């Protein structure tokens, strides 16, 4: 007997993607939350800790292009299943690490598995959501990064103090991925074949999602994709803004300690920027979706949010010149809110511009660029903070987003022109 359709099934799918991103960030933030304790136990410098971050980023950078192409080939369901199982195992195995090399290996494996999350989620949104709702859908799944980043310190520190050791924390957080996998395997199918998708909702999705345009279906070659200037606008935008976010996720705990705050006393300072980022996801996605509903072109709506957000990210500069708890938290919060709105627009661009068969590939290339940029930024953060201070890093992190904003505004054309450009290159 056939089971009845699930109402608003696409939003249940969106909820699954949100949970995936949340678990993804809890796993990767476990080390950052425990960093002050593990650094002390092993006598690591900031440069040593930077090597662990780079090990993760190297796998994450290369893995995004590889996983993006793999997802376009094997499909979202199978691709995300493999990826989540891999990074959950890597997270749990970290509990066995005994020094810098073994930690680096575990972080490398974690980065390889986690690299599929954003290309996979972006592809799922392109498959499941009409373009009028894609801004909200991307905001929903991307907000999981802020929620995961905010939850991780409290969860990880609770486990650490409960067991008196950092090792159980990696087991607990790693196990969350397998719980998610059960839900994902039970619920996720493509809209074309999902047995619980209502007829009306299926018709709406298939008629109004991003790939119902005058662009040939299927996977475009890397040569074709890289010959398009909008691809480079997306890659440059990701490459120059993601390092700012990852500075917050990877270094914020160490930065607070360098300012004289104990981790247990500064959980509010750690939470606020992540919660502000959560607001930024929905503010950016909601504003662009509302403008599209009111008749704005998709490209113009996205670019307005990009312009506002690029300026907002520059507000990290004041943190280089104050020790005030209030101003530190406020400036980081505004900057991460702006980053999240900017990121939501970037994550929409592949589905806005490219056919579904190439969405994960383009998303993966942007992720690789972001990974390489983050590796360079991480190395410089370790060296500069050891030899000087965090202040030069904060000033640089305020300037780069303005360059990223200019790249997106100048290189990414309106959607009609982008479609003509793709067709002319094939």
KEZA-410418 format. One record per residue (C-alpha): residue number from 1; residue in three letters; x, z, y. Coordinates in steps of 0.25 Angstrom, whole numbers. Example, Ala and Ser with C-alpha at 12.3 -4.5 7.8 and 13.67 -1.06 7.14 Angstrom:
ATOM num residu     x     z     y
ATOM   1    ala    49    31   -18
ATOM   2    ser    55    29    -4
REM end
This chain:
ATOM num residu     x     z     y
ATOM   1    unk     0     0     0
ATOM   2    unk     6    -4    13
ATOM   3    unk     8     7    23
ATOM   4    unk     2     6    37
ATOM   5    unk    10     1    49
ATOM   6    unk    18    11    58
ATOM   7    unk    13    10    72
ATOM   8    unk    24     7    82
ATOM   9    unk    34     5    71
ATOM  10    unk    45    -1    80
ATOM  11    unk    46    13    87
ATOM  12    unk    48    20    74
ATOM  13    unk    59    10    72
ATOM  14    unk    64    13    86
ATOM  15    unk    64    28    82
ATOM  16    unk    72    25    70
ATOM  17    unk    83    18    79
ATOM  18    unk    83    30    88
ATOM  19    unk    85    39    76
ATOM  20    unk    97    30    71
ATOM  21    unk   104    31    85
ATOM  22    unk   102    46    86
ATOM  23    unk   108    48    72
ATOM  24    unk   119    38    76
ATOM  25    unk   123    46    88
ATOM  26    unk   122    60    81
ATOM  27    unk   132    55    71
ATOM  28    unk   142    50    81
ATOM  29    unk   140    62    91
ATOM  30    unk   143    72    80
ATOM  31    unk   158    70    82
ATOM  32    unk   157    70    97
ATOM  33    unk   149    83    97
ATOM  34    unk   159    90    88
ATOM  35    unk   171    84    95
ATOM  36    unk   175    96   103
ATOM  37    unk   176   104    90
ATOM  38    unk   182    94    81
ATOM  39    unk   193    90    92
ATOM  40    unk   197   105    92
ATOM  41    unk   197   106    77
ATOM  42    unk   206    94    75
ATOM  43    unk   214    95    89
ATOM  44    unk   210    81    93
ATOM  45    unk   212    76   107
ATOM  46    unk   202    67   115
ATOM  47    unk   210    55   111
ATOM  48    unk   209    59    96
ATOM  49    unk   194    61    98
ATOM  50    unk   193    47   104
ATOM  51    unk   199    41    92
ATOM  52    unk   187    46    84
ATOM  53    unk   178    40    94
ATOM  54    unk   186    27    93
ATOM  55    unk   185    27    78
ATOM  56    unk   170    27    79
ATOM  57    unk   169    17    90
ATOM  58    unk   178     7    83
ATOM  59    unk   169     6    71
ATOM  60    unk   157     7    81
ATOM  61    unk   162    -5    89
ATOM  62    unk   165   -14    78
ATOM  63    unk   153    -9    70
ATOM  64    unk   143   -13    80
ATOM  65    unk   146   -28    80
ATOM  66    unk   147   -28    64
ATOM  67    unk   135   -19    62
ATOM  68    unk   127   -28    73
ATOM  69    unk   130   -40    65
ATOM  70    unk   127   -33    52
ATOM  71    unk   114   -28    57
ATOM  72    unk   110   -42    61
ATOM  73    unk   113   -47    47
ATOM  74    unk   107   -36    38
ATOM  75    unk    96   -31    47
ATOM  76    unk    94   -18    54
ATOM  77    unk    88   -10    42
ATOM  78    unk   100   -12    33
ATOM  79    unk   111   -12    44
ATOM  80    unk   106     1    50
ATOM  81    unk   105     7    36
ATOM  82    unk   119     4    33
ATOM  83    unk   125     9    46
ATOM  84    unk   117    22    47
ATOM  85    unk   122    26    33
ATOM  86    unk   136    22    36
ATOM  87    unk   137    31    49
ATOM  88    unk   129    42    43
ATOM  89    unk   139    43    31
ATOM  90    unk   151    42    41
ATOM  91    unk   145    53    50
ATOM  92    unk   144    63    38
ATOM  93    unk   158    59    32
ATOM  94    unk   164    64    46
ATOM  95    unk   161    78    41
ATOM  96    unk   173    76    32
ATOM  97    unk   183    71    43
ATOM  98    unk   196    79    43
ATOM  99    unk   203    73    55
ATOM 100    unk   205    62    65
ATOM 101    unk   206    51    55
ATOM 102    unk   194    55    46
ATOM 103    unk   186    57    59
ATOM 104    unk   189    44    64
ATOM 105    unk   186    37    51
ATOM 106    unk   172    44    50
ATOM 107    unk   169    40    65
ATOM 108    unk   173    25    62
ATOM 109    unk   163    25    50
ATOM 110    unk   153    31    59
ATOM 111    unk   155    21    70
ATOM 112    unk   154    10    60
ATOM 113    unk   140    14    55
ATOM 114    unk   135    18    69
ATOM 115    unk   138     5    75
ATOM 116    unk   126    -2    69
ATOM 117    unk   116     8    76
ATOM 118    unk   114     1    89
ATOM 119    unk   115   -14    84
ATOM 120    unk   105   -10    73
ATOM 121    unk    95    -3    83
ATOM 122    unk    96   -14    93
ATOM 123    unk    93   -24    82
ATOM 124    unk    81   -15    77
ATOM 125    unk    75   -15    91
ATOM 126    unk    76   -30    93
ATOM 127    unk    69   -31    79
ATOM 128    unk    58   -21    82
ATOM 129    unk    55   -20    96
ATOM 130    unk    48   -30   106
ATOM 131    unk    58   -32   118
ATOM 132    unk    48   -25   128
ATOM 133    unk    51   -12   120
ATOM 134    unk    66   -14   116
ATOM 135    unk    71    -6   128
ATOM 136    unk    63     6   123
ATOM 137    unk    67     4   109
ATOM 138    unk    82     3   112
ATOM 139    unk    81    15   121
ATOM 140    unk    75    23   109
ATOM 141    unk    86    20    99
ATOM 142    unk    97    21   109
ATOM 143    unk    92    34   114
ATOM 144    unk    96    40   100
ATOM 145    unk   110    39   105
ATOM 146    unk   107    49   116
ATOM 147    unk    98    58   107
ATOM 148    unk   109    58    96
ATOM 149    unk   120    61   106
ATOM 150    unk   112    72   112
ATOM 151    unk   108    78    98
ATOM 152    unk   121    77    91
ATOM 153    unk   129    88    99
ATOM 154    unk   118    99    96
ATOM 155    unk   116    95    82
ATOM 156    unk   131    94    79
ATOM 157    unk   135   107    86
ATOM 158    unk   123   114    79
ATOM 159    unk   129   109    65
ATOM 160    unk   143   112    69
ATOM 161    unk   140   127    73
ATOM 162    unk   130   129    61
ATOM 163    unk   141   125    51
ATOM 164    unk   153   129    59
ATOM 165    unk   159   115    56
ATOM 166    unk   158   101    62
ATOM 167    unk   158    94    48
ATOM 168    unk   143    97    45
ATOM 169    unk   139    90    58
ATOM 170    unk   143    77    53
ATOM 171    unk   135    78    40
ATOM 172    unk   123    82    47
ATOM 173    unk   123    71    58
ATOM 174    unk   127    61    47
ATOM 175    unk   116    64    38
ATOM 176    unk   106    60    49
ATOM 177    unk   108    46    47
ATOM 178    unk   104    46    33
ATOM 179    unk    91    52    37
ATOM 180    unk    89    41    47
ATOM 181    unk    92    31    37
ATOM 182    unk    80    35    28
ATOM 183    unk    70    34    40
ATOM 184    unk    76    20    44
ATOM 185    unk    75    14    30
ATOM 186    unk    61    19    28
ATOM 187    unk    56    13    42
ATOM 188    unk    65     1    46
ATOM 189    unk    62   -13    43
ATOM 190    unk    62   -26    52
ATOM 191    unk    48   -28    59
ATOM 192    unk    46   -41    52
ATOM 193    unk    46   -34    38
ATOM 194    unk    42   -19    41
ATOM 195    unk    30   -15    33
ATOM 196    unk    25    -4    43
ATOM 197    unk    25   -13    55
ATOM 198    unk    11   -16    61
ATOM 199    unk     7   -30    63
ATOM 200    unk     6   -29    78
ATOM 201    unk    19   -22    80
ATOM 202    unk    26   -32    72
ATOM 203    unk    20   -43    80
ATOM 204    unk    24   -37    93
ATOM 205    unk    38   -34    88
ATOM 206    unk    41   -48    83
ATOM 207    unk    35   -55    95
ATOM 208    unk    41   -47   106
ATOM 209    unk    55   -42   101
ATOM 210    unk    68   -48   107
ATOM 211    unk    71   -59    98
ATOM 212    unk    58   -67   101
ATOM 213    unk    65   -76   110
ATOM 214    unk    71   -90   111
ATOM 215    unk    84   -85   104
ATOM 216    unk    87   -91    90
ATOM 217    unk    86   -80    79
ATOM 218    unk    97   -75    70
ATOM 219    unk   111   -70    73
ATOM 220    unk   119   -76    84
ATOM 221    unk   134   -78    81
ATOM 222    unk   144   -68    88
ATOM 223    unk   150   -80    95
ATOM 224    unk   136   -84   101
ATOM 225    unk   133   -69   105
ATOM 226    unk   147   -67   112
ATOM 227    unk   145   -80   120
ATOM 228    unk   134   -74   127
ATOM 229    unk   136   -67   140
ATOM 230    unk   125   -57   137
ATOM 231    unk   132   -53   124
ATOM 232    unk   144   -49   133
ATOM 233    unk   135   -42   143
ATOM 234    unk   130   -33   132
ATOM 235    unk   144   -31   126
ATOM 236    unk   150   -27   139
ATOM 237    unk   138   -18   143
ATOM 238    unk   139   -10   130
ATOM 239    unk   154   -10   130
ATOM 240    unk   155    -3   143
ATOM 241    unk   143     7   142
ATOM 242    unk   144    12   128
ATOM 243    unk   157    19   131
ATOM 244    unk   151    27   141
ATOM 245    unk   140    32   132
ATOM 246    unk   150    35   121
ATOM 247    unk   159    43   130
ATOM 248    unk   147    52   132
ATOM 249    unk   144    52   117
ATOM 250    unk   158    54   112
ATOM 251    unk   165    62   123
ATOM 252    unk   155    70   130
ATOM 253    unk   157    83   122
ATOM 254    unk   172    82   124
ATOM 255    unk   170    79   139
ATOM 256    unk   161    91   141
ATOM 257    unk   171   100   134
ATOM 258    unk   182    94   144
ATOM 259    unk   173    98   155
ATOM 260    unk   173   113   150
ATOM 261    unk   159   113   143
ATOM 262    unk   158   118   129
ATOM 263    unk   149   109   119
ATOM 264    unk   140   120   116
ATOM 265    unk   137   123   131
ATOM 266    unk   136   108   135
ATOM 267    unk   125   103   125
ATOM 268    unk   116   100   137
ATOM 269    unk   127    92   143
ATOM 270    unk   129    84   130
ATOM 271    unk   114    82   129
ATOM 272    unk   110    77   143
ATOM 273    unk   118    64   143
ATOM 274    unk   112    60   130
ATOM 275    unk    98    63   133
ATOM 276    unk   100    56   146
ATOM 277    unk   104    44   138
ATOM 278    unk    92    45   130
ATOM 279    unk    83    44   143
ATOM 280    unk    92    32   147
ATOM 281    unk    89    24   135
ATOM 282    unk    74    25   137
ATOM 283    unk    75    24   152
ATOM 284    unk    83    11   151
ATOM 285    unk    75     5   139
ATOM 286    unk    61    10   145
ATOM 287    unk    64     4   159
ATOM 288    unk    69   -10   153
ATOM 289    unk    56   -10   144
ATOM 290    unk    47    -7   156
ATOM 291    unk    53   -18   164
ATOM 292    unk    52   -28   153
ATOM 293    unk    37   -24   151
ATOM 294    unk    35   -26   166
ATOM 295    unk    40   -40   166
ATOM 296    unk    55   -39   168
ATOM 297    unk    64   -48   160
ATOM 298    unk    71   -40   148
ATOM 299    unk    85   -44   154
ATOM 300    unk    81   -39   168
ATOM 301    unk    75   -26   163
ATOM 302    unk    87   -23   155
ATOM 303    unk    97   -26   166
ATOM 304    unk    90   -17   176
ATOM 305    unk    92    -5   167
ATOM 306    unk   107    -9   165
ATOM 307    unk   109    -9   180
ATOM 308    unk   104     4   182
ATOM 309    unk   110    10   170
ATOM 310    unk   124     5   173
ATOM 311    unk   124    12   186
ATOM 312    unk   119    25   180
ATOM 313    unk   131    25   170
ATOM 314    unk   141    26   181
ATOM 315    unk   137    41   184
ATOM 316    unk   147    46   174
ATOM 317    unk   157    45   186
ATOM 318    unk   153    59   192
ATOM 319    unk   156    66   179
ATOM 320    unk   171    63   181
ATOM 321    unk   171    72   194
ATOM 322    unk   162    84   190
ATOM 323    unk   162    96   180
ATOM 324    unk   148   100   184
ATOM 325    unk   139   101   171
ATOM 326    unk   127    96   178
ATOM 327    unk   134    83   184
ATOM 328    unk   141    80   171
ATOM 329    unk   128    80   163
ATOM 330    unk   120    73   174
ATOM 331    unk   130    62   175
ATOM 332    unk   132    60   160
ATOM 333    unk   117    60   159
ATOM 334    unk   114    49   169
ATOM 335    unk   125    40   164
ATOM 336    unk   121    41   149
ATOM 337    unk   106    39   154
ATOM 338    unk   111    26   161
ATOM 339    unk   119    22   149
ATOM 340    unk   108    23   139
ATOM 341    unk    99    15   148
ATOM 342    unk   110     4   149
ATOM 343    unk   112     5   134
ATOM 344    unk    98     3   131
ATOM 345    unk    98   -10   139
ATOM 346    unk   111   -15   132
ATOM 347    unk   105   -12   118
ATOM 348    unk    93   -20   122
ATOM 349    unk   101   -32   126
ATOM 350    unk   104   -38   112
ATOM 351    unk    89   -38   108
ATOM 352    unk    85   -43   122
ATOM 353    unk    95   -55   121
ATOM 354    unk    99   -59   107
ATOM 355    unk    91   -63    94
ATOM 356    unk    88   -51    85
ATOM 357    unk    98   -57    75
ATOM 358    unk   109   -54    85
ATOM 359    unk   105   -41    91
ATOM 360    unk   113   -32    83
ATOM 361    unk   125   -41    84
ATOM 362    unk   125   -41    99
ATOM 363    unk   122   -26    99
ATOM 364    unk   134   -24    90
ATOM 365    unk   143   -32    99
ATOM 366    unk   139   -24   110
ATOM 367    unk   142   -11   102
ATOM 368    unk   156   -16    98
ATOM 369    unk   159   -19   113
ATOM 370    unk   154    -5   116
ATOM 371    unk   162     1   105
ATOM 372    unk   175    -5   109
ATOM 373    unk   172    -1   123
ATOM 374    unk   170    13   118
ATOM 375    unk   182    14   110
ATOM 376    unk   191    10   122
ATOM 377    unk   183    21   131
ATOM 378    unk   185    31   120
ATOM 379    unk   200    29   119
ATOM 380    unk   201    30   134
ATOM 381    unk   192    42   135
ATOM 382    unk   201    50   125
ATOM 383    unk   214    46   132
ATOM 384    unk   209    48   146
ATOM 385    unk   202    61   143
ATOM 386    unk   214    67   136
ATOM 387    unk   224    62   147
ATOM 388    unk   215    64   160
ATOM 389    unk   201    67   159
ATOM 390    unk   187    61   156
ATOM 391    unk   185    58   171
ATOM 392    unk   191    44   171
ATOM 393    unk   182    41   158
ATOM 394    unk   170    45   165
ATOM 395    unk   173    36   177
ATOM 396    unk   175    24   168
ATOM 397    unk   163    27   161
ATOM 398    unk   155    26   174
ATOM 399    unk   161    12   178
ATOM 400    unk   160     4   165
ATOM 401    unk   145     5   164
ATOM 402    unk   144    -3   177
ATOM 403    unk   152   -14   171
ATOM 404    unk   143   -14   159
ATOM 405    unk   131   -15   168
ATOM 406    unk   137   -27   176
ATOM 407    unk   140   -34   162
ATOM 408    unk   126   -33   157
ATOM 409    unk   120   -37   170
ATOM 410    unk   129   -49   172
ATOM 411    unk   130   -54   157
ATOM 412    unk   117   -51   151
ATOM 413    unk   107   -62   156
ATOM 414    unk    92   -61   157
ATOM 415    unk    85   -63   143
ATOM 416    unk    81   -78   145
ATOM 417    unk    95   -82   149
ATOM 418    unk   101   -74   138
ATOM 419    unk    92   -81   128
ATOM 420    unk    96   -95   134
ATOM 421    unk   110   -91   133
ATOM 422    unk   109   -87   118
ATOM 423    unk   101  -100   114
ATOM 424    unk   112  -108   122
ATOM 425    unk   123  -102   114
ATOM 426    unk   117  -105   100
REM end
